[in-house]
Amino acid sequence: MIWTHDVFGNSVAIACFSGQTDRPVIESRMTLNQRTDWPVFDIDAGAGTCPFCYSDDEKTDLGRSPAGLG
């Protein structure tokens, strides 16, 4: 079974069968993951692509954290 997503974000499964039958039986089991959408915060337009660079002001705010050293 192959899983993919359509243009609307829906999960779509494609199943291939090994032979023919006169009585198809399809069984399904499902596990639902209930979670909030990620990210739950706004992303600055400049951070929408990778890699991105921090401005000098942002580097100052980040201090000596690994992100501020670049």
Order of alpha helices (4+ residues) and beta strands (2+ residues): beta-beta-alpha
